Structure formats: structure tokens, C-alpha cells
Amino acid sequence: MTFKEQIQQGIPNILPQKAVYDPAINHAPKRKEILSAEEKKLALKNALRYFDPKHHAELIPEFSEELEKYGRIYMYRLRPDYRMYARPIDEYPGKSLQAKAIMHMIQNNLDYAVAQHPHELITYGGNGAVFQNWAQYLLTMQYLSEMTDEQTLTMYSGHPMGLFPSHKEAPRVVVTNGMVIPNYSKPDDWEKMNALGVSQYGQMTAGSYMYIGPQGIVHGTTITVLNGFRKIKQNPEGSLFVTSGLGGMSGAQPKAGNIAGCITVCAEVNPKITKIRHEQGWINEVVTSTDELVARVALAKANKETVSIAYLGNVVDVWERFDQENIKIDLGSDQTSLHNPWAGGYYPVGISFEEANDLMANNPDLFKEKVQETLRRHAAAINKHTAKGTYFFDYGNAFLLEASRAGADVMAVNNIDFKYPSYVQDIMGPMCFDYGFGPFRWVCTSGKPEDLQKTDTIASQVLEELAKTSPSEIQQQMQDNIKWIKGAQENKLVVGSQARILYADAEGRIKIAEAFNQAIAKGEIGAVVLGRDHHDVSGTDSPYRETSNIYDGSRFTADMAIQNVIGDSFRGATWVSIHNGGGVGWGEVINGGFGMVLDGSKEASKRLASMLFWDVNNGISRRSWARNDEAIFAIKRAMQVEPLLKVTLPNIVDESLL
């Protein structure tokens, strides 16, 4: 059977052979026991809905075994035997170019080089899933191969509810992930609903098919590291940045450190993911002892090297040992998946990776106790370094939030705020998001590296032209972005699809996208998918990260994210998504994203202008209403450009009157 025939088949009528568990793959840890005996029966009934009753007797013991062994029913038997990667768009079957582009993106998110736990359909963050099981994948791909441009596929937390009649201007796919009733958004609620097969954690870009590997966060991380050094008025050369996490998103940190030009030490407890990042060239060296690490960092400082070093072990050991040796840490942070602290996002110090995984599944209460002990030690070690002059910032991974819940010394004097800022509060919010700059991205669906190179050149030319007339307030951002895109090829950022990320404002995004569309119309490049990280100006309401620099009391509201996805859907997005939980934890955030296919048509040109303008300025207007000076400047500028835009501006109160 050909690849196209397998896609069109969907769930096969004749079941494939039972799959052999491959220990060489980086698998998700076993999820904790949470279902009652009756709920386990319900989970089985839910899973069997996908199959003809003639298969039920055969599948029940198998699915029951998966539930007991792994805490989830993944349906390993249905995992396709073809290679999982983003194929050139013309290799997909279908009646709709837009649908084929979505298939390209889905397969990229499950590519072994991209996905964190590919056999469990998890792309990054420990639990950021594209689908809950392989039946959902097969059925979704079948629907996409059948759909026309007058249908819309609705996705309920990985489950394809079906194709519905719509129209050409409607989104081809509408995705929701984890959108549960607010009173049921505690971590154990997710564990139960996910084990039952009725909800999933889509992270940010995993469940919206827009993840592009570690590159997706490299640019933002580079900006953060560069501006961190600018904030402390220090040259990155010979300076030390200490952090942890080498997973899907955090794996970008060492590459960003190299681009910024500093010494980066990044700790990681998982040997498999450390090996992958080293083989991919995202880290330069791996060390396995603190003795070796101390000596290597001393040498790097003496020689003012630009080097990234992975320490295979717990980051707490690094912070404590560097304190004992009096090694100066200039910048410090943490990017472990603390949105998921009890299920593999953060590991306790003093026990092995294997022991921790066993404890996590079989004694979750003790595991939680050890994690919280580690958080207290972690924070105490950071406090010792900051007393010596280290600039530490929370990387929006819920480190300070979970440390505070563990009773660590991380609270400010007022016992309301944290003693350390979020990187959004200090850097990304005022310098990027308030001005409308965020992680715009695109994917060349032809799969040709030369197409990506052409788009890099186009984007660079557009930005250089815009920079000539850009106001002084955003010249630093423009120059950083021009430098980034010009160095994109030499930094070898591509993992998986031929994709690129670039921080740009609304004007930049629209003009770059229009230039791409014209190049497609001329036959210079193939179709392009536009998108962005949810971690952006408008897409996400997250009080401890994306909207942590909103100070008018509305940090915990989610109107912006919901308005954003609704607005994108009728302004021309090819697909839209809205999630609970991405980035900082289930119940802690609402975030949305989009995808847009450019095919060189006049219709695509109209859609990109309308949607991209809204997608950015929705967030700027909210930030302006919160009285953020940079956003007030940016939205006034937008109103001068677009006469149909009329935004309510805040009146500023004289503080002395209060």
C-alpha cells in the first residue's frame, strides 16, 4: 500500500500486528494511577469507539494493558510503519491545498527529530500532545485527505469530530485543546480526563500543529539573553549564563547562548534528550561531573569562549557547586517544564533519572515531596548567587510559582510579588510585545531548502527597507531582527520542516507575507504556511508570563486570547486553535494560535492583510488600555496607518490626586 493509500484508508478494517515497544525511543514517563475500576472501564469504552465491534474482544486486553503499564491508551498497534516527517506538499493526497498543508504540519510535529515522545504523540513540554492516540491521528489525516475548501474539520482535544459544511473563507480546521470548565482545571483533573481519553494538553504549538522544533524559541531566547546582558550593562563575551532543560523548547537555550556570544551551562537529567541535542548541534559539549564542569567553565572564562556546555545531571548541583567554588554567574534562569511538575517536568535532586521515573508513577506523594524539597534547595542556591550580583529571571516556566507553592524563599517583601522578575516583565513585554514584535514564523511546504533560503532573503530585504523609516523607539528591535535573519542559514536552525521564525511587528509581518505571496504567484517558491508561536503579542493570556507586565488588574482575564482566535477565524486564517494550559500549566493560561496558507492568489493577499493586522493590534490595544507606554505609542501609530482602526485610549490619572 502506498503512502497516499495509507492516509486515505484511515483506521484500517484489518488490524495491523500488535506493535513492539521500542526502548530506543524517548518515551513519555508512566502517568500516575488515577482512575477507579469503573473509570478504567469507561476509558476502554471510550477508546473502543474508534473500532468496529468485531475487533473489541481482541483490543480490550491490549488497551487494558497499556492503561495499566503507561497510564494511557496510546493504541501503539495503529502507529504507521511509514517514516514520520513533513513531506513535500504534493506527496499528500487530497482535494484541498490548505488541507495538504495542514497534513504537512501535523507530520512535522510528530517527526522523530522534532517530537519529544513521538510514539506517545507528544511534541514537547512532557505532555504537549498533537493527539491522544493513534486512531485520532489516522482518522484526522483521512478527513484532511477527503475535505474540500467548502468544509471545516472540528478537532476536540485531538479527536476529529468530523467534517462540516462551511465555505471557502472559513477556516479549514478549528482546534480546541483542554477547554474544560474552569472549576475542573487542576492538575489531577487533567490526569483523569486525559486517562479517560476525553481531553488533552495541547501545550502551545503542539496541539495547533505549528511547532517547528527548538528553532521556534531560539530567536526569542536570543533576544532575551542579549537584552539580559544589555540590562546589566555587560558584554556577553566571557560571561556566564546558567539554566536548565534541553527538551523541545528549552533545548533552544544553548544555541541562543552561542548566537548571543556567551558561555552557556544548561543542565539536563534525561540522557536521551541530551544525546539528541548534542547530535543536532544545539550544544557543543556534554560533561557528566561537577568537577569537570567547574574546570571547563574556568577555562572558558579565561579564554572568553563562546561555548555551550550541557551538564548531564540536576541543575541544583550546578548552582550549589558554583556557589562553593565562587564561580560568578552573570545571567541565571530555568526552563524545565514546571507547568508539569508532578509528571516529568522537573526532577528531584539526589536520585537517578530512572529512580525518579519509578517514584513518579508508583509513589506520587513521595515524588511530589522530593520535588518540592528540590525547589526549596534550588531557590536557596539562586538566592546566594543573586546576593553576589547574578541577574536571575523567571523564564515563564512556572519556576517561581511552583517554588512559592513549595515554600521556597522567592517572595518579595510585600509577600504578593516574586522577588525576581519574569523575563516578560523585564525584557520581552516592554521591549517586544508592547510594540507588537513577536514570533512570526513560516514553513516552506515544498520541503526545499532553497525555498527557505529565498524567503530568508525576501524577509531580510523587507526589514532593511522598513528600518529606513522606522521610528527611533523600535530601531533596536529592527536591527536585532535583521541581524537574526541574515545569520539564520549559518546558525543551522532547521530541525524537521523547512521553517523559519522571525520577530516582527504587524507592518513587518504583513509586508513579508505579501512579498512571499507575490513570489509564489511568480513561481519562484512553493506554497508557504504562515503562523506564530502562541507566545506572542495577542494570542495568550498568561498572568505569570505573556501578560505578566499587565498591571491594571486584568492579568487573570482571558478576553484577549478568546477575541484573538475568534477574530482570526473570520479574517482569513486557514486554521485556528485555542488551548487551556500551554507553557505554564493546566488551568494557568488560555492561549491561541493560527495557521495561514499562502498560495499566490489575490484572495490570500487579502486574507493576510486583514488577519495579520488584527492578530497583532488586538494585543497592542489591550496592552495600551493597561496603560503600557510602549503599547500606547504603538497603537497610536497603527491608527495613523489604518483610518478604519479606532481604539479606546486610556486617560492617565495624576498619582498625587489618589
N, C-alpha and C positions, 0 to 999 in steps of 0.2 A: 504494500500500500504506500502511495506517495505521501509526502508531507501534506500537500493540499487535501488529499483524500482523508487523511487522519484528522485534519482540522474540521472538515465538513462532516465527518462522522459523529463528532461529539462523544457522548458516553457510548461505548461500544455495546452492541447487543450480546456479543460473546465476550465474556470477561477475560482479560489477559491473565497470564500466570501470576500467582502471588509474588510480590516483589521481595527481593533480598535486601535487607538493611545494609547499607554501605557505611562502614565505620570510618572510612577515609574522608567523608564529607563532614563539614562543620554543621552539626545538628543542634537544634534547639534543645535546651535542657528539659528534663521531665517537668511537667507542670504539677502543681501540688494537688493532692486528693481533696476534692471539694464537693463532689456530687453524692447525694444519698443513693441508696439502691434503686429507688423508684426513679430518681432523676437520671441514673445511668440507663435505665430502660428507655426513658424519654430521649436521651441523646442518641441511642441506637435507632429508635423510630425516626428521629429527625434525619439521621444520615441515610437511612434506607429509602427515604422518599425519592431519592435520585434514581433508584433502580427498579427494574421490573420485578414483581413479586417472585418470579421463578428463581431469582438469584439470592433471595433473602436468607434462606437456610444456610447457604454457603458463606455469606458475608457476615452474618451475626457473630459467630465465634471470632472471626478475624478482626472485626471492628471492636468487639468487646476487648480483645487482647490489646489493640492499640490504645484504647481508652485506659486500661489498667497500666500499661507499660509506659506510655508517654503523656497521659493526662488529656489527650485529644484524639479525635478520629481524623487522621490526615488522608486516609484512603491511599496509602502508598502504592497499592496494586495498580491504580489508574495513572500513575506518573508516566508520561510519554517516554518512549525509548529514543525519540529524536533529540538532537542537540538543542539545548535551550539558549537562544541568543536572538538579537534583533536582526532579522533577515532584511535584505533589500525589499522595499515595499512591494515590488512587482512579483515577489515569490509567494505572497499571501493570496488565498482565494477570496473572491468577494465581488459584490456589485457596487460598493461604495469606497472611494479612495480614502475618505475620512475614517471609515471602519478599519481599513487595512492599516492605516497609520496607528490606530489605537492598538491593533494586534502587535505591531512592531514595538510599541512602548511597553505593553504588558510583558512580552517575552524578554525585553531588556531588563525589566525589574526582577526577573527570575533567572537570569543568566548566572552561571556559577561564579563568574568573575565579578559579578555585581552584588548578588544576594548574599546575605549573612548566613541564612539557614535555608538553602534552596529547596531541599526536599520537604520542608515544612511550609513552603511558600512565604517565608519571612524575608523581607528585603533588608531591613536594618533596625537598630534600636532594640534588639532582643525579641520584640513582639510585633513589629510593624509589618502587617501581612497584606499581600495582594488579594489572596483568597484564603478561606478557612480550610479548604480541602481540594483534592484534585478533580473531583466531579464538577465543582464550580468552575474551575479553570477550563475544562473540556467543553462544558455547556456554553460558557461565555464566548469562547473562541468560535464555536459553531454558530451562535447567534450573530456574531460580528461578520462571519463569512456569508450569512444569508441576508443581512439587513440592506435596505435601500436608503437613499437620502431623504426618504419621507417616513422614516421610523426612528424611534428613540428606545434605547435599551436602558432599563432601570436596574440599578445594582443596589441591593440591600446588604450591606456589610459582607461583600464577597459573593452573595447569592444573586444570580441573574434572574430577576423576577419575570422578565420577558420583554419582547419587542412590542411597542405600542405605536399606533399611527400618530404621526406628527406632521412636520413639514420641513422643507429644505433649510429654513433659517433657524430651526430649533436645534438644540444640542443633540448629537448622535447618542451620547451616553450621559446619564445623570447618576452620580455615585454618592451614596451616603455610607459612612462607617461609624459604628458605635454610637449612633444618635439615640441614646436611651433617655428615659425620663430622668430629670436632674437628681431626684432623690435616690436613684439607683446607679450612681456613678462612683461608688467606692471601689478600690482595687479588687476586693473579693466578688463584687457584682460582675466585674469583667471576667474574672476567672470562671465564674459559674456560667455566665451567658456564652462565653467562648467555648467552654467544655460541652455545653448543650448544642453548640453549632448554630446559635441564633444571632450572634453579634461578633464583631471583631475590632481589633485595634488597627487602624489604617496608618498609624504614625502620621506623617505629613504627606510626603510624596510617594510612599509605597502604595497605599491604597488608592492613590489617584493616578498611578501609572506614570509619574513624572520624575522618578528617581533616576539620576544619571551617574551613580557611583560617587566616590568621595569627592570628585571634582565639584559636585553640587554645592559643597560648602567651603571648598578651598578659597574661592575668591573672598567670601565674607570673612573667613578666618584670617586671610592675609591682611585685609583691611583692618580687622580688629587688632592683630599683632602689631602692624605698622603704627596704628594710631595709639596703641598702648604705649609703645616706646616714645612716640611724639608727646604723649600726655606727661610722661615722666622726664621729658627732655633728654632722652638718651639714645645714642646711636645703637642700632641692633647689632652691629659688628662686635663680636666678642661677648655679647650679653646673653644671659641665660633665661630661657622660657621653660618652665616645668609644668607638666599637665599629665593627664592620663586618658586612656581609651584609644583603641585602634580599630574600632568597629566601623560600620558603614559610614557614619557621619564623622565620628571623632577621628577616623583614620586620615582625615584631611589635615590634621594639625601639623604633623611633621613636614609635610610638603609645603604648607603655608609658611612654616618657620624658615624653611630653606629659601623660599621666594623672598621673604622679608629680610633674610640675611643674618639670622641669629643662630645660637646653639639651642637646639630643642631636645629636651628629655621627655619622652612620653612613655608612661608605664602601662603595661597590659598584662593581664593574668592568663589570657587564653593563648596557648602556644600555636594553635592552628591559624588564628586570625593574624597573629604576629608574623608567622611564616608567609602568609598570603601578602600582607602589606610590604614585607621585605622583598619578596619576589616581584611584586608590581613596581618596585622602585619608589614607593611612597615613604620609606625610611631608608637611611643609609646603612645603619649598623644595628646589631642586636647584641645586648650584653645580658648576662644572667646572674650577676652578683653585684651587690652594692660596692664591694671593694673595687671591682673592675670599673664600675660606673664612676666612682669618685676619681680614680686615676684618669679615666678618659675625659671627663669634664674638665679637670685641671689642665690637661694638655690642650684641649680645645680652647679654653680661656686664654692660655698663654700664647697660643698661635692665632687667636682671633678667627677661628674657623667658622664657616657656615656648615653646620652638620646636624643631622637629626639622628638621635640615638633612642632606640626602643629598649626599655628595661623590662625583661620578662619577669614580672613579679608585681607585688602590690605597691601602689604609689605611696602609701603611708610609710613604708620602709624608706622610700626615697626622701620624703620630706624630713623624717626624723634623722636619717643618717647625714643629710646635708646640713642640718642644724648642728649636729655633733661635730662635724668637720668644718663648720663655719664657712660653708660654700655659699656665696651670695647668689640668691635667686632674684632676678630683676623683675620678671613677669611670672605670675602664677595663676593657674586656673584648674579646671577639672571638667572633663567631658565624658565621663561614664554615664550610662543610661539610668540615672537616678529617678527618672519618671517611672522606672520599673524596678524598685529596689529589692523586692522580695522574690523575684523570678529571673535572676541572672543579670540584672542591670548594674549591680555593684557587688563586689565580693569582699568578704571579711578577711582581715589580715591575720596571719599566723597559721592558717590551714591551707592545704593544697587546693588547687582548682577542682580536682576530682572529688576530694572530700567535701568541698563546699557544694558542688552539684548534688551529691548524695544527700547532704543535710537539707538542702533547699526543698527536695522532694519528699523526704521521709521524716524530717523533724522541722517543719517550717517555723515553729515558735522559737526554737533554739537558733535557727538560722537568722531570724529577724533580730534576736537579741545580740548576736555576734556582729551583724551589720551595723546596728546602732552603736555598739561599743567602738567599732572601727571608725564610724563617722565622728564620734567624740574625739578619738585619737587624731584623726585626720585634721579636724578643725584646730585642735590644740597645737599641732605641729605648724600649721599655717600661721597661727597667731604669733608663734615665736619668730617666724621669718618676717612677717609684716612689721613686727617691732624693730627689726633690723633694716627696714626700708623696702621690702618687697611690695610691689603693687599687685594685689590679688583682686580678681574679678570673678563673679559667678558667670558661668557660660550658658546660663539659661537651661541647664540640665536638671534643675531642682536640687542641686547640691546643698545650697543654704537652707532651702525649705525643709528637706529631709534631715539635715543636720540639726536644725532648730527643733524638729519634732523628736529627735533623739536626745535632746537636752544638751547639745554642744554649745560652746561659748561663741555664738555667732550673732547675737542680738546687739543692736545699738543701745545707747544709754536710755533712750525712751522706751525700750522693750517692745517697740512696734516694728521698727525698720531693722534690716540687717546691717551689720557693721561694715559689710563690703558691698559695693555696687554691683548690679547686673551690668554686663557689657552693653546691653541696650541702653540702660540709663546713662552710662558714661560715654559711650562711643557710637554705637550703631543708630540709636534713636535720634539724638540731636544732629549727628553728622550725616546720616543717610536717610532714614525713614521719614523724618520730618520734612526733608527736602524732596522726597519722592524717589530717592535712589534705593533700589532693591534688586534682588537676584533674578533678573530676566534670564531666560535660557531658551536654547533652541536645539533641535535634533534634525540632522540631515537623513531623511528616511531612505535615501539611495544606498546608504551604508558606505559611501565612497569617501575616503579621507580627503581627496582633492576637493570635494564639495564643501567639506568643513573648512578647509583652508581658504576657499573662495569667500565663504561667509565671514571668516575672521577678517579678511582684507576689506570686505564691504563695511563691516561694523567699525573697523578702525578708521576708515575714510569718513564715515558719517560722524563719528565722535570728534575727529580732528576739525571738521568743518563747524560743528556746533560749538566747539570750545572757543572759536574765534570771537563769538558774540555772547558767550555765556557770562552772566554777572559774576562779580568777584566772589560772592558768597558760596558759589559752587565750583570754583576753579580747581580747588584741591581734589575734589571728587572726580572731576573730568580728567585731570591729569593722571590720577591713580588708575582710572579705568582704561585710559589709552595705553598706559604702560602695561597693564594686565593683558589686554587683548593682543598687543604686539608680541608679548612673550609667551602667549598661550601654547604655540606649537612646540617651542623649545622646552617647555616645562612638562611635556608629555602627560597631559591631564586626562586623556581619554581612557576610560575603562568601560567596555561594553559599547553602546551605541556611539555614533559619531556626533557627539553633543558638545555644547559649549555653554558656559554661564558667564554673565557679564552684568555688573551692577550698572543700572541705567535708570534715568527718570522717565516720566511719561513721554516727553518730547523725544528723548533718545530711543526709547522702545518703539514708538510709532514710526520714526524715520528709518530706523534699522530694519524693522519688519517690512515697511513699504519697499525699501531697496531690495530685500530678499525676494519679495513678491514679483518685482519687475525682472529680477534675474531669472526667476523660474519661468516667467512668461516668455522670456527670450531663449529659453532652453539652455541657459548657462549652468544651472544646477537643478536637481530634482526637488520634489516637494519637501517642505520644511514644517516641522511641528514647533510651534511656539508654546512656551509655558513659563512657569516661575516656581521657585520654592514657595511654600506657604509662608515661610519665614520672611515676610515682606511688609510693605507699607500698609496694605489694606486687608490682607487675607486672614489675619489671625488676631483673635482677642485672647491674650495670654498675660495675666497680671504680673507674672514673675519673669516674663521675657519680652515678647514683641511689644506689649503695651505697658511695660514697667515704667516708662517715662511719661505716662499719663497721670497727672496729679489732681484732676478735678473730681475724684471720687468715682469715676466710671470705669476703673480698671477691671472690675469684675462683671461688666456687662458685655454682651456678645452681639449687639446690634450690628456692628461694623462687619463682622465676618459673615453674618447671615445676609445682610444687604448686599455684600460684595458678590456672593455666589448667585443670588437672585438676579442682580444687575448684569453679571457676566452672561447668564444663561439666555437673556433675550437681546443681548447686544452682539451676539455672534460667536460665542465660544463653541468649539466642536464637542468638548465635554467639560462638565463641571463636577466638583466634588466638595463635600462638606463633612468634616470629621469631628468627633469628640476625642480629645486625649493626645493629639500629636505633640511630640517633643518634650513636654514636661509632665505628662501623666494623665491617665484616665480621670475625667471629672475636673481637670485643672485648666482646660483650654478648649476653645472651639476654633477650628481652622479650616480654610477652604482653598481650593486651587482650581486651575483650568488647564485645558489644552486647546490649541487652535491650529488647524491645518491650513497652510498656505499652499495654493495650487497654481498661482499665477493669474487667477481670474480677477475681474473687476469686483465681483462680489466679495472675494477675500480681502481686497484692498479696503472696501467699505467697512467690512466687519472689524478688521484690525484697528482701524482708526477709532471707531466707536467704542469698542470694548476695552482697548488698552488705555484710552483716556479715562474711562470710568474706573477701571481696575486700580489705577494709581490714585486718582484725585479723590475717590471716595475716602481713602485713608488719610490723605492730607487734610481734607476738610474736617474729619473727626479730630485729628491732632491739632488743627488750628482752633477748633472750638474748645479744646482743653487748654488753650492759651499758650501753646508752644510757639515761641517767637519764630523759629525757623519755618514752621508749618504755616504761620500767618503770612510770612513773606512768600512762600511757595504758592499758596492758594490765591493770593492777590495777583501773582504773576500769571497763573493759569487763567484767571478771569480776564486778564488783559489780552491773552491769546485767543480765548474762545468766548465770543459775545453771548452764547447761549448758556454759559455757566454763571450762575448767580448763587453764591454761598453765603450763609449767615455767618457774620464775623462777630467775635466776642468783643464786648466793651470791657476795658481793664479798670478795675477798682483801685483807687488810691489806698494803699495799705494803711495809711495813717488814720483814715476815716473809720477803720474797723477796730 
